[in-house]
């Protein structure tokens, strides 16, 4: 962004690198996606009930 009075077109043909092409899945971006696996380990404390008579 700058102080000039010019503008650029935005939309489907605007990418982070400029106006070079359409945004979409081309099948050759192996390093484009991120996979995240989250685990939450929890310990449960159970109370013993007295035996019924």
mmCIF file of the N, C-alpha and C atoms, coordinates in Angstrom:
data_MODEL
# 
_entry.id   MODEL 
# 
loop_
_atom_site.group_PDB 
_atom_site.id 
_atom_site.type_symbol 
_atom_site.label_atom_id 
_atom_site.label_alt_id 
_atom_site.label_comp_id 
_atom_site.label_asym_id 
_atom_site.label_entity_id 
_atom_site.label_seq_id 
_atom_site.pdbx_PDB_ins_code 
_atom_site.Cartn_x 
_atom_site.Cartn_y 
_atom_site.Cartn_z 
_atom_site.occupancy 
_atom_site.B_iso_or_equiv 
_atom_site.pdbx_formal_charge 
_atom_site.auth_seq_id 
_atom_site.auth_comp_id 
_atom_site.auth_asym_id 
_atom_site.auth_atom_id 
_atom_site.pdbx_PDB_model_num 
ATOM 1   N N  . UNK A 1 1  ? 0.848   -1.169  0.000   1.00 0.00 ? 1  UNK A N  1 
ATOM 2   C CA . UNK A 1 1  ? 0.000   0.000   0.000   1.00 0.00 ? 1  UNK A CA 1 
ATOM 3   C C  . UNK A 1 1  ? 0.896   1.234   0.000   1.00 0.00 ? 1  UNK A C  1 
ATOM 4   N N  . UNK A 1 2  ? 0.524   2.199   -0.783  1.00 0.00 ? 2  UNK A N  1 
ATOM 5   C CA . UNK A 1 2  ? 1.304   3.434   -0.830  1.00 0.00 ? 2  UNK A CA 1 
ATOM 6   C C  . UNK A 1 2  ? 0.365   4.627   -0.972  1.00 0.00 ? 2  UNK A C  1 
ATOM 7   N N  . UNK A 1 3  ? 0.951   5.796   -1.089  1.00 0.00 ? 3  UNK A N  1 
ATOM 8   C CA . UNK A 1 3  ? 0.163   7.025   -1.152  1.00 0.00 ? 3  UNK A CA 1 
ATOM 9   C C  . UNK A 1 3  ? -0.194  7.451   -2.572  1.00 0.00 ? 3  UNK A C  1 
ATOM 10  N N  . UNK A 1 4  ? 0.123   6.640   -3.567  1.00 0.00 ? 4  UNK A N  1 
ATOM 11  C CA . UNK A 1 4  ? -0.192  7.044   -4.939  1.00 0.00 ? 4  UNK A CA 1 
ATOM 12  C C  . UNK A 1 4  ? -1.692  6.902   -5.195  1.00 0.00 ? 4  UNK A C  1 
ATOM 13  N N  . UNK A 1 5  ? -2.163  7.561   -6.214  1.00 0.00 ? 5  UNK A N  1 
ATOM 14  C CA . UNK A 1 5  ? -3.591  7.561   -6.522  1.00 0.00 ? 5  UNK A CA 1 
ATOM 15  C C  . UNK A 1 5  ? -3.980  6.409   -7.439  1.00 0.00 ? 5  UNK A C  1 
ATOM 16  N N  . UNK A 1 6  ? -3.081  5.491   -7.690  1.00 0.00 ? 6  UNK A N  1 
ATOM 17  C CA . UNK A 1 6  ? -3.406  4.382   -8.585  1.00 0.00 ? 6  UNK A CA 1 
ATOM 18  C C  . UNK A 1 6  ? -4.153  3.288   -7.825  1.00 0.00 ? 6  UNK A C  1 
ATOM 19  N N  . UNK A 1 7  ? -4.771  2.401   -8.564  1.00 0.00 ? 7  UNK A N  1 
ATOM 20  C CA . UNK A 1 7  ? -5.509  1.301   -7.946  1.00 0.00 ? 7  UNK A CA 1 
ATOM 21  C C  . UNK A 1 7  ? -5.214  0.018   -8.704  1.00 0.00 ? 7  UNK A C  1 
ATOM 22  N N  . UNK A 1 8  ? -5.670  -1.073  -8.170  1.00 0.00 ? 8  UNK A N  1 
ATOM 23  C CA . UNK A 1 8  ? -5.498  -2.362  -8.829  1.00 0.00 ? 8  UNK A CA 1 
ATOM 24  C C  . UNK A 1 8  ? -6.818  -3.104  -8.815  1.00 0.00 ? 8  UNK A C  1 
ATOM 25  N N  . UNK A 1 9  ? -6.994  -3.986  -9.777  1.00 0.00 ? 9  UNK A N  1 
ATOM 26  C CA . UNK A 1 9  ? -8.198  -4.802  -9.811  1.00 0.00 ? 9  UNK A CA 1 
ATOM 27  C C  . UNK A 1 9  ? -8.066  -5.913  -8.788  1.00 0.00 ? 9  UNK A C  1 
ATOM 28  N N  . UNK A 1 10 ? -9.142  -6.212  -8.131  1.00 0.00 ? 10 UNK A N  1 
ATOM 29  C CA . UNK A 1 10 ? -9.136  -7.340  -7.210  1.00 0.00 ? 10 UNK A CA 1 
ATOM 30  C C  . UNK A 1 10 ? -10.185 -8.335  -7.666  1.00 0.00 ? 10 UNK A C  1 
ATOM 31  N N  . UNK A 1 11 ? -10.169 -9.480  -7.052  1.00 0.00 ? 11 UNK A N  1 
ATOM 32  C CA . UNK A 1 11 ? -11.124 -10.514 -7.423  1.00 0.00 ? 11 UNK A CA 1 
ATOM 33  C C  . UNK A 1 11 ? -10.415 -11.839 -7.595  1.00 0.00 ? 11 UNK A C  1 
ATOM 34  N N  . UNK A 1 12 ? -10.974 -12.678 -8.438  1.00 0.00 ? 12 UNK A N  1 
ATOM 35  C CA . UNK A 1 12 ? -10.438 -14.034 -8.610  1.00 0.00 ? 12 UNK A CA 1 
ATOM 36  C C  . UNK A 1 12 ? -9.039  -14.047 -9.206  1.00 0.00 ? 12 UNK A C  1 
ATOM 37  N N  . UNK A 1 13 ? -8.651  -13.001 -9.914  1.00 0.00 ? 13 UNK A N  1 
ATOM 38  C CA . UNK A 1 13 ? -7.332  -12.979 -10.543 1.00 0.00 ? 13 UNK A CA 1 
ATOM 39  C C  . UNK A 1 13 ? -6.312  -12.196 -9.738  1.00 0.00 ? 13 UNK A C  1 
ATOM 40  N N  . UNK A 1 14 ? -6.626  -11.856 -8.505  1.00 0.00 ? 14 UNK A N  1 
ATOM 41  C CA . UNK A 1 14 ? -5.678  -11.156 -7.634  1.00 0.00 ? 14 UNK A CA 1 
ATOM 42  C C  . UNK A 1 14 ? -5.114  -12.154 -6.642  1.00 0.00 ? 14 UNK A C  1 
ATOM 43  N N  . UNK A 1 15 ? -3.807  -12.364 -6.665  1.00 0.00 ? 15 UNK A N  1 
ATOM 44  C CA . UNK A 1 15 ? -3.153  -13.276 -5.737  1.00 0.00 ? 15 UNK A CA 1 
ATOM 45  C C  . UNK A 1 15 ? -2.169  -12.488 -4.892  1.00 0.00 ? 15 UNK A C  1 
ATOM 46  N N  . UNK A 1 16 ? -1.509  -13.175 -3.961  1.00 0.00 ? 16 UNK A N  1 
ATOM 47  C CA . UNK A 1 16 ? -0.512  -12.507 -3.135  1.00 0.00 ? 16 UNK A CA 1 
ATOM 48  C C  . UNK A 1 16 ? 0.683   -12.032 -3.955  1.00 0.00 ? 16 UNK A C  1 
ATOM 49  N N  . UNK A 1 17 ? 0.929   -12.655 -5.081  1.00 0.00 ? 17 UNK A N  1 
ATOM 50  C CA . UNK A 1 17 ? 2.054   -12.274 -5.926  1.00 0.00 ? 17 UNK A CA 1 
ATOM 51  C C  . UNK A 1 17 ? 1.663   -11.238 -6.973  1.00 0.00 ? 17 UNK A C  1 
ATOM 52  N N  . UNK A 1 18 ? 0.411   -10.867 -7.029  1.00 0.00 ? 18 UNK A N  1 
ATOM 53  C CA . UNK A 1 18 ? -0.011  -9.877  -8.013  1.00 0.00 ? 18 UNK A CA 1 
ATOM 54  C C  . UNK A 1 18 ? -1.220  -10.361 -8.785  1.00 0.00 ? 18 UNK A C  1 
ATOM 55  N N  . UNK A 1 19 ? -1.369  -9.871  -9.990  1.00 0.00 ? 19 UNK A N  1 
ATOM 56  C CA . UNK A 1 19 ? -2.524  -10.220 -10.816 1.00 0.00 ? 19 UNK A CA 1 
ATOM 57  C C  . UNK A 1 19 ? -2.151  -11.261 -11.855 1.00 0.00 ? 19 UNK A C  1 
ATOM 58  N N  . UNK A 1 20 ? -1.366  -12.246 -11.476 1.00 0.00 ? 20 UNK A N  1 
ATOM 59  C CA . UNK A 1 20 ? -0.835  -13.209 -12.433 1.00 0.00 ? 20 UNK A CA 1 
ATOM 60  C C  . UNK A 1 20 ? -1.730  -14.352 -12.814 1.00 0.00 ? 20 UNK A C  1 
ATOM 61  N N  . UNK A 1 21 ? -2.748  -14.653 -12.073 1.00 0.00 ? 21 UNK A N  1 
ATOM 62  C CA . UNK A 1 21 ? -3.573  -15.791 -12.455 1.00 0.00 ? 21 UNK A CA 1 
ATOM 63  C C  . UNK A 1 21 ? -4.713  -16.022 -11.492 1.00 0.00 ? 21 UNK A C  1 
ATOM 64  N N  . UNK A 1 22 ? -5.508  -17.003 -11.836 1.00 0.00 ? 22 UNK A N  1 
ATOM 65  C CA . UNK A 1 22 ? -6.694  -17.299 -11.038 1.00 0.00 ? 22 UNK A CA 1 
ATOM 66  C C  . UNK A 1 22 ? -6.315  -18.035 -9.760  1.00 0.00 ? 22 UNK A C  1 
ATOM 67  N N  . UNK A 1 23 ? -7.118  -17.823 -8.729  1.00 0.00 ? 23 UNK A N  1 
ATOM 68  C CA . UNK A 1 23 ? -6.938  -18.537 -7.472  1.00 0.00 ? 23 UNK A CA 1 
ATOM 69  C C  . UNK A 1 23 ? -7.704  -19.849 -7.580  1.00 0.00 ? 23 UNK A C  1 
ATOM 70  N N  . UNK A 1 24 ? -7.035  -20.924 -7.271  1.00 0.00 ? 24 UNK A N  1 
ATOM 71  C CA . UNK A 1 24 ? -7.702  -22.221 -7.317  1.00 0.00 ? 24 UNK A CA 1 
ATOM 72  C C  . UNK A 1 24 ? -6.736  -23.328 -6.988  1.00 0.00 ? 24 UNK A C  1 
ATOM 73  N N  . UNK A 1 25 ? -7.243  -24.545 -6.962  1.00 0.00 ? 25 UNK A N  1 
ATOM 74  C CA . UNK A 1 25 ? -6.409  -25.699 -6.678  1.00 0.00 ? 25 UNK A CA 1 
ATOM 75  C C  . UNK A 1 25 ? -5.897  -26.255 -7.992  1.00 0.00 ? 25 UNK A C  1 
ATOM 76  N N  . UNK A 1 26 ? -4.620  -26.124 -8.215  1.00 0.00 ? 26 UNK A N  1 
ATOM 77  C CA . UNK A 1 26 ? -4.028  -26.604 -9.453  1.00 0.00 ? 26 UNK A CA 1 
ATOM 78  C C  . UNK A 1 26 ? -3.478  -28.015 -9.315  1.00 0.00 ? 26 UNK A C  1 
ATOM 79  N N  . UNK A 1 27 ? -3.332  -28.494 -8.092  1.00 0.00 ? 27 UNK A N  1 
ATOM 80  C CA . UNK A 1 27 ? -2.842  -29.838 -7.882  1.00 0.00 ? 27 UNK A CA 1 
ATOM 81  C C  . UNK A 1 27 ? -1.344  -29.937 -7.723  1.00 0.00 ? 27 UNK A C  1 
ATOM 82  N N  . UNK A 1 28 ? -0.623  -28.843 -7.845  1.00 0.00 ? 28 UNK A N  1 
ATOM 83  C CA . UNK A 1 28 ? 0.833   -28.898 -7.723  1.00 0.00 ? 28 UNK A CA 1 
ATOM 84  C C  . UNK A 1 28 ? 1.354   -28.116 -6.527  1.00 0.00 ? 28 UNK A C  1 
ATOM 85  N N  . UNK A 1 29 ? 0.495   -27.757 -5.601  1.00 0.00 ? 29 UNK A N  1 
ATOM 86  C CA . UNK A 1 29 ? 0.926   -27.039 -4.407  1.00 0.00 ? 29 UNK A CA 1 
ATOM 87  C C  . UNK A 1 29 ? 0.940   -27.994 -3.224  1.00 0.00 ? 29 UNK A C  1 
ATOM 88  N N  . UNK A 1 30 ? 1.931   -28.864 -3.161  1.00 0.00 ? 30 UNK A N  1 
ATOM 89  C CA . UNK A 1 30 ? 1.992   -29.858 -2.079  1.00 0.00 ? 30 UNK A CA 1 
ATOM 90  C C  . UNK A 1 30 ? 2.264   -29.211 -0.732  1.00 0.00 ? 30 UNK A C  1 
ATOM 91  N N  . UNK A 1 31 ? 2.944   -28.080 -0.716  1.00 0.00 ? 31 UNK A N  1 
ATOM 92  C CA . UNK A 1 31 ? 3.295   -27.440 0.545   1.00 0.00 ? 31 UNK A CA 1 
ATOM 93  C C  . UNK A 1 31 ? 2.364   -26.281 0.897   1.00 0.00 ? 31 UNK A C  1 
ATOM 94  N N  . UNK A 1 32 ? 1.208   -26.228 0.306   1.00 0.00 ? 32 UNK A N  1 
ATOM 95  C CA . UNK A 1 32 ? 0.284   -25.131 0.535   1.00 0.00 ? 32 UNK A CA 1 
ATOM 96  C C  . UNK A 1 32 ? -0.626  -25.374 1.733   1.00 0.00 ? 32 UNK A C  1 
ATOM 97  N N  . UNK A 1 33 ? -0.859  -26.625 2.080   1.00 0.00 ? 33 UNK A N  1 
ATOM 98  C CA . UNK A 1 33 ? -1.845  -26.954 3.096   1.00 0.00 ? 33 UNK A CA 1 
ATOM 99  C C  . UNK A 1 33 ? -1.168  -27.347 4.399   1.00 0.00 ? 33 UNK A C  1 
ATOM 100 N N  . UNK A 1 34 ? -1.829  -27.069 5.499   1.00 0.00 ? 34 UNK A N  1 
ATOM 101 C CA . UNK A 1 34 ? -1.311  -27.359 6.837   1.00 0.00 ? 34 UNK A CA 1 
ATOM 102 C C  . UNK A 1 34 ? -2.257  -28.345 7.501   1.00 0.00 ? 34 UNK A C  1 
ATOM 103 N N  . UNK A 1 35 ? -1.676  -29.363 8.121   1.00 0.00 ? 35 UNK A N  1 
ATOM 104 C CA . UNK A 1 35 ? -2.477  -30.320 8.881   1.00 0.00 ? 35 UNK A CA 1 
ATOM 105 C C  . UNK A 1 35 ? -2.118  -30.180 10.345  1.00 0.00 ? 35 UNK A C  1 
ATOM 106 N N  . UNK A 1 36 ? -3.133  -30.127 11.211  1.00 0.00 ? 36 UNK A N  1 
ATOM 107 C CA . UNK A 1 36 ? -2.887  -29.949 12.636  1.00 0.00 ? 36 UNK A CA 1 
ATOM 108 C C  . UNK A 1 36 ? -3.645  -31.028 13.398  1.00 0.00 ? 36 UNK A C  1 
ATOM 109 N N  . UNK A 1 37 ? -2.920  -31.772 14.217  1.00 0.00 ? 37 UNK A N  1 
ATOM 110 C CA . UNK A 1 37 ? -3.531  -32.791 15.066  1.00 0.00 ? 37 UNK A CA 1 
ATOM 111 C C  . UNK A 1 37 ? -3.396  -32.351 16.512  1.00 0.00 ? 37 UNK A C  1 
ATOM 112 N N  . UNK A 1 38 ? -4.519  -32.198 17.177  1.00 0.00 ? 38 UNK A N  1 
ATOM 113 C CA . UNK A 1 38 ? -4.526  -31.775 18.574  1.00 0.00 ? 38 UNK A CA 1 
ATOM 114 C C  . UNK A 1 38 ? -5.047  -32.919 19.435  1.00 0.00 ? 38 UNK A C  1 
ATOM 115 N N  . UNK A 1 39 ? -4.349  -33.182 20.526  1.00 0.00 ? 39 UNK A N  1 
ATOM 116 C CA . UNK A 1 39 ? -4.793  -34.209 21.460  1.00 0.00 ? 39 UNK A CA 1 
ATOM 117 C C  . UNK A 1 39 ? -4.984  -33.580 22.827  1.00 0.00 ? 39 UNK A C  1 
ATOM 118 N N  . UNK A 1 40 ? -5.995  -34.033 23.496  1.00 0.00 ? 40 UNK A N  1 
ATOM 119 C CA . UNK A 1 40 ? -6.248  -33.570 24.861  1.00 0.00 ? 40 UNK A CA 1 
ATOM 120 C C  . UNK A 1 40 ? -6.343  -34.800 25.739  1.00 0.00 ? 40 UNK A C  1 
ATOM 121 N N  . UNK A 1 41 ? -5.342  -35.007 26.573  1.00 0.00 ? 41 UNK A N  1 
ATOM 122 C CA . UNK A 1 41 ? -5.335  -36.157 27.462  1.00 0.00 ? 41 UNK A CA 1 
ATOM 123 C C  . UNK A 1 41 ? -5.946  -35.744 28.790  1.00 0.00 ? 41 UNK A C  1 
ATOM 124 N N  . UNK A 1 42 ? -6.845  -36.582 29.277  1.00 0.00 ? 42 UNK A N  1 
ATOM 125 C CA . UNK A 1 42 ? -7.577  -36.248 30.478  1.00 0.00 ? 42 UNK A CA 1 
ATOM 126 C C  . UNK A 1 42 ? -7.642  -37.482 31.363  1.00 0.00 ? 42 UNK A C  1 
ATOM 127 N N  . UNK A 1 43 ? -7.425  -37.291 32.643  1.00 0.00 ? 43 UNK A N  1 
ATOM 128 C CA . UNK A 1 43 ? -7.514  -38.377 33.608  1.00 0.00 ? 43 UNK A CA 1 
ATOM 129 C C  . UNK A 1 43 ? -8.795  -38.208 34.408  1.00 0.00 ? 43 UNK A C  1 
ATOM 130 N N  . UNK A 1 44 ? -9.581  -39.248 34.422  1.00 0.00 ? 44 UNK A N  1 
ATOM 131 C CA . UNK A 1 44 ? -10.837 -39.220 35.154  1.00 0.00 ? 44 UNK A CA 1 
ATOM 132 C C  . UNK A 1 44 ? -10.638 -39.905 36.497  1.00 0.00 ? 44 UNK A C  1 
ATOM 133 N N  . UNK A 1 45 ? -11.089 -39.274 37.544  1.00 0.00 ? 45 UNK A N  1 
ATOM 134 C CA . UNK A 1 45 ? -11.037 -39.858 38.876  1.00 0.00 ? 45 UNK A CA 1 
ATOM 135 C C  . UNK A 1 45 ? -12.454 -40.311 39.216  1.00 0.00 ? 45 UNK A C  1 
ATOM 136 N N  . UNK A 1 46 ? -12.612 -41.617 39.420  1.00 0.00 ? 46 UNK A N  1 
ATOM 137 C CA . UNK A 1 46 ? -13.940 -42.137 39.725  1.00 0.00 ? 46 UNK A CA 1 
ATOM 138 C C  . UNK A 1 46 ? -14.025 -42.472 41.205  1.00 0.00 ? 46 UNK A C  1 
ATOM 139 N N  . UNK A 1 47 ? -15.119 -42.140 41.802  1.00 0.00 ? 47 UNK A N  1 
ATOM 140 C CA . UNK A 1 47 ? -15.341 -42.435 43.223  1.00 0.00 ? 47 UNK A CA 1 
ATOM 141 C C  . UNK A 1 47 ? -16.047 -43.778 43.335  1.00 0.00 ? 47 UNK A C  1 
ATOM 142 N N  . UNK A 1 48 ? -15.619 -44.582 44.293  1.00 0.00 ? 48 UNK A N  1 
ATOM 143 C CA . UNK A 1 48 ? -16.263 -45.881 44.499  1.00 0.00 ? 48 UNK A CA 1 
ATOM 144 C C  . UNK A 1 48 ? -17.542 -45.684 45.293  1.00 0.00 ? 48 UNK A C  1 
ATOM 145 N N  . UNK A 1 49 ? -18.566 -46.333 44.860  1.00 0.00 ? 49 UNK A N  1 
ATOM 146 C CA . UNK A 1 49 ? -19.832 -46.285 45.581  1.00 0.00 ? 49 UNK A CA 1 
ATOM 147 C C  . UNK A 1 49 ? -19.824 -47.373 46.645  1.00 0.00 ? 49 UNK A C  1 
ATOM 148 N N  . UNK A 1 50 ? -20.401 -47.098 47.791  1.00 0.00 ? 50 UNK A N  1 
ATOM 149 C CA . UNK A 1 50 ? -20.501 -48.158 48.804  1.00 0.00 ? 50 UNK A CA 1 
ATOM 150 C C  . UNK A 1 50 ? -21.433 -49.263 48.314  1.00 0.00 ? 50 UNK A C  1 
ATOM 151 N N  . UNK A 1 51 ? -21.108 -50.467 48.659  1.00 0.00 ? 51 UNK A N  1 
ATOM 152 C CA . UNK A 1 51 ? -21.931 -51.604 48.234  1.00 0.00 ? 51 UNK A CA 1 
ATOM 153 C C  . UNK A 1 51 ? -23.321 -51.496 48.846  1.00 0.00 ? 51 UNK A C  1 
ATOM 154 N N  . UNK A 1 52 ? -24.327 -51.768 48.042  1.00 0.00 ? 52 UNK A N  1 
ATOM 155 C CA . UNK A 1 52 ? -25.702 -51.692 48.555  1.00 0.00 ? 52 UNK A CA 1 
ATOM 156 C C  . UNK A 1 52 ? -26.009 -52.922 49.404  1.00 0.00 ? 52 UNK A C  1 
ATOM 157 N N  . UNK A 1 53 ? -26.817 -52.737 50.419  1.00 0.00 ? 53 UNK A N  1 
ATOM 158 C CA . UNK A 1 53 ? -27.141 -53.840 51.341  1.00 0.00 ? 53 UNK A CA 1 
ATOM 159 C C  . UNK A 1 53 ? -28.384 -54.558 50.929  1.00 0.00 ? 53 UNK A C  1 
# 
